[in-house]
Amino acid sequence: MKILIIEDDQRVAALIQRGLEEQGFTTTLAYDGISGKKLALNNQYDLVITDIVLPKLDGLDLCKEIRKTKPDLPIIMLTALGTTDDKVEGFDAGADDYLIKPFEMRELLVRIRALLKRSTGNTNSIKFILKYADLEMNLQTKSVRRNDTEINLTPKEFKLLEYLLQNPERVLSRTEIAEEVWDTHFDTGTNFIDVYINYLRKKIDKNFDHKLIHTKSGMGFIFKVE
């Protein structure tokens, strides 16, 4: 399941992201309302978590904008404002649930699962297996197999491969990979992404006939059978 987190406090956003990814969710971060709106409307997510107080576009107006085109997308609002009027305002804007800061990660997970169960009808529909060609990744057990061969990856290699599996047959730039996998801006003076791509190639391509990771000169990388 893919969850969009819109939170301008980067420390809080990172804590939520880590907690969700440890439970097998895939997450995307946005640090302001405009960026969050763009991501929510242009991509497919199973749930959105948004703060109310955001730069550029506040969470209430953001929620209203999302509801115009995606009325069924579950939204959880996070805020330090906990009065009844604040909650009513959040629900009136279109939020499905409302969580007051500070909160425990366990409580957020309970709210998320309840909303996903309601929207899908069955929590078992959550996908923990990613497959492409003869490669399979289990997000719960953190295991990877190719053609029944177990492949051992480091946490960062696993996250990089997970992103490739989620975006097959699409050219991924080094900038995109840096931002989505490393949560950092790509420094053209470094080659750390190429280094990790090579690590992955040695583990998932080297001993197999069909290669999956390919370089597009001057553009980036593409994950496909060739």
PyMOL commands that set and color helices and strands:
alter all, ss='L'
color gray80, all
select helices_A, chain A and resi 10-21+33-42+59-69+84-93+105-120+123-125+155-166+174-181+192-204
alter helices_A, ss='H'
color red, helices_A
select strands_A, chain A and resi 2-6+26-30+47-51+75-79+97-100+129-132+135-138+143-146+149-151+213-216+220-223
alter strands_A, ss='S'
color yellow, strands_A
deselect
rebuild
show_as cartoon
